[in-house]
């Protein structure tokens, strides 16, 4: 199934491994590594990156949508209550 990850950009849901908050330092380092390797796709349309989608084949997609919003789009509602915002996170 193809899922919209924001601004008309889509991802194959069968390839999804994880949806991550991008505020943590380890995730930021992972994003930088993907960028250096040419395996990073930016689907934020210039907006603040709020989540990173890790896909099979060592590919990462950045999204301006929050992870819980993406989880709902990927029909992962059963995981949504467990997803917690990072400490100090403020809704814009």
DRENFIMAR-868666 format. One record per atom (N, C-alpha, C): x, y, z. Coordinates in steps of 0.2 Angstrom, whole numbers. Layout:
<site <X Y Z>>,
...
END
This chain:
<site <4 -6 0>>,
<site <0 0 0>>,
<site <4 6 0>>,
<site <3 11 -4>>,
<site <6 17 -4>>,
<site <3 22 0>>,
<site <7 26 5>>,
<site <5 30 10>>,
<site <8 37 9>>,
<site <4 42 9>>,
<site <6 49 9>>,
<site <10 51 15>>,
<site <16 53 15>>,
<site <20 56 20>>,
<site <21 63 21>>,
<site <17 67 17>>,
<site <17 74 17>>,
<site <18 77 10>>,
<site <14 82 8>>,
<site <16 86 3>>,
<site <16 82 -4>>,
<site <12 77 -4>>,
<site <11 73 -10>>,
<site <17 68 -11>>,
<site <21 67 -6>>,
<site <26 62 -6>>,
<site <23 56 -3>>,
<site <25 50 -6>>,
<site <22 44 -4>>,
<site <28 38 -3>>,
<site <26 34 1>>,
<site <31 28 3>>,
<site <27 22 3>>,
<site <30 16 1>>,
<site <27 10 1>>,
<site <27 7 8>>,
<site <21 6 11>>,
<site <20 4 18>>,
<site <24 -3 19>>,
<site <24 -7 14>>,
<site <27 -14 15>>,
<site <35 -13 16>>,
<site <38 -8 15>>,
<site <45 -7 16>>,
<site <47 -3 22>>,
<site <42 -1 26>>,
<site <43 3 32>>,
<site <46 -2 38>>,
<site <51 1 41>>,
<site <54 -3 47>>,
<site <52 1 53>>,
<site <53 8 53>>,
<site <52 12 59>>,
<site <50 19 57>>,
<site <47 22 62>>,
<site <45 29 62>>,
<site <48 32 68>>,
<site <53 37 67>>,
<site <57 40 73>>,
<site <56 47 74>>,
<site <56 49 80>>,
<site <56 57 81>>,
<site <63 59 79>>,
<site <64 65 77>>,
<site <70 67 75>>,
<site <74 72 80>>,
<site <71 72 86>>,
<site <74 77 91>>,
<site <80 74 94>>,
<site <81 67 94>>,
<site <86 64 98>>,
<site <93 64 94>>,
<site <98 65 98>>,
<site <105 65 95>>,
<site <106 59 91>>,
<site <105 53 93>>,
<site <107 47 89>>,
<site <103 47 82>>,
<site <97 49 82>>,
<site <93 50 76>>,
<site <96 55 71>>,
<site <98 60 74>>,
<site <101 66 70>>,
<site <108 63 67>>,
<site <112 59 71>>,
<site <118 56 68>>,
<site <116 51 62>>,
<site <111 47 63>>,
<site <109 43 58>>,
<site <107 46 52>>,
<site <103 52 53>>,
<site <101 55 47>>,
<site <107 58 43>>,
<site <112 61 47>>,
<site <118 63 43>>,
<site <122 58 40>>,
<site <122 52 43>>,
<site <125 46 39>>,
<site <121 44 33>>,
<site <115 44 33>>,
<site <111 43 27>>,
<site <112 48 22>>,
<site <113 54 24>>,
<site <114 60 19>>,
<site <121 59 16>>,
<site <126 57 20>>,
<site <132 56 17>>,
<site <133 51 12>>,
<site <129 46 13>>,
<site <128 40 9>>,
<site <124 41 3>>,
<site <120 46 3>>,
<site <116 47 -3>>,
<site <109 43 -3>>,
<site <107 41 3>>,
<site <102 37 4>>,
<site <96 40 8>>,
<site <96 47 8>>,
<site <91 51 12>>,
<site <87 55 7>>,
<site <80 54 8>>,
<site <75 58 4>>,
<site <72 63 9>>,
<site <72 69 7>>,
<site <68 74 10>>,
<site <61 76 8>>,
<site <56 74 11>>,
<site <49 75 9>>,
<site <46 80 14>>,
<site <50 85 16>>,
<site <47 90 21>>,
<site <45 96 17>>,
<site <47 97 11>>,
<site <45 103 7>>,
<site <47 110 11>>,
<site <53 109 14>>,
<site <56 115 17>>,
<site <54 116 24>>,
<site <50 112 27>>,
<site <47 113 33>>,
<site <51 110 38>>,
<site <50 111 45>>,
<site <54 107 50>>,
<site <53 100 50>>,
<site <59 96 50>>,
<site <58 89 50>>,
<site <56 87 57>>,
<site <51 83 57>>,
<site <48 80 63>>,
<site <49 73 64>>,
<site <49 69 58>>,
<site <50 62 59>>,
<site <55 59 53>>,
<site <57 53 55>>,
<site <61 50 50>>,
<site <59 43 49>>,
<site <58 41 43>>,
<site <55 34 41>>,
<site <61 30 39>>,
<site <62 25 42>>,
<site <67 20 40>>,
<site <64 15 36>>,
<site <67 14 30>>,
<site <64 9 25>>,
<site <69 3 24>>,
<site <66 -2 21>>,
<site <71 -8 19>>,
<site <76 -5 14>>,
<site <81 -9 12>>,
<site <86 -7 8>>,
<site <90 -1 10>>,
<site <90 1 17>>,
<site <95 6 19>>,
<site <93 13 17>>,
<site <87 14 17>>,
<site <84 21 14>>,
<site <81 24 20>>,
<site <81 31 20>>,
<site <78 35 25>>,
<site <74 41 22>>,
<site <68 42 24>>,
<site <64 47 22>>,
<site <62 52 27>>,
<site <63 59 26>>,
<site <62 64 31>>,
<site <55 66 30>>,
<site <51 68 35>>,
<site <44 70 34>>,
<site <43 76 39>>,
<site <39 81 37>>,
<site <37 86 42>>,
<site <31 84 46>>,
<site <28 78 45>>,
<site <23 76 49>>,
<site <25 72 56>>,
<site <21 73 61>>,
<site <23 70 67>>,
<site <23 62 67>>,
<site <27 58 70>>,
<site <27 51 70>>,
<site <20 48 71>>,
<site <16 51 76>>,
<site <9 48 77>>,
<site <5 49 72>>,
<site <5 54 68>>,
<site <1 56 62>>,
<site <3 51 57>>,
<site <9 49 56>>,
<site <11 45 51>>,
<site <9 38 53>>,
<site <10 36 59>>,
<site <7 29 61>>,
<site <0 28 60>>,
<site <-4 33 61>>,
<site <-11 32 59>>,
<site <-12 31 51>>,
<site <-8 35 47>>,
<site <-8 34 40>>,
<site <-6 27 38>>,
<site <-2 24 42>>,
<site <1 17 40>>,
<site <-3 12 43>>,
<site <-9 14 46>>,
<site <-14 9 50>>,
<site <-10 6 55>>,
<site <-6 10 59>>,
<site <-3 7 65>>,
<site <-6 10 71>>,
<site <-12 11 71>>,
<site <-16 14 77>>,
<site <-15 10 84>>,
<site <-14 4 83>>,
<site <-13 0 89>>,
<site <-6 2 93>>,
<site <-1 5 89>>,
<site <5 7 92>>,
<site <5 15 94>>,
<site <0 18 92>>,
<site <0 26 93>>,
<site <0 27 101>>,
<site <-4 24 105>>,
<site <-4 26 112>>,
<site <2 25 115>>,
<site <7 21 113>>,
<site <13 20 116>>,
<site <18 25 114>>,
<site <17 28 108>>,
<site <22 33 106>>,
<site <21 39 110>>,
<site <27 41 113>>,
<site <27 47 117>>,
<site <32 52 114>>,
<site <30 58 115>>,
<site <33 64 113>>,
<site <40 65 117>>,
<site <45 67 114>>,
<site <51 68 118>>,
<site <50 73 124>>,
<site <54 73 129>>,
<site <54 78 134>>,
<site <55 85 132>>,
<site <51 89 134>>,
<site <52 96 132>>,
<site <49 98 125>>,
<site <45 93 122>>,
<site <42 94 116>>,
<site <36 98 116>>,
<site <36 103 112>>,
<site <30 108 112>>,
<site <27 108 106>>,
<site <20 107 106>>,
<site <16 107 100>>,
<site <16 114 97>>,
<site <17 115 91>>,
<site <17 121 87>>,
<site <10 124 85>>,
END
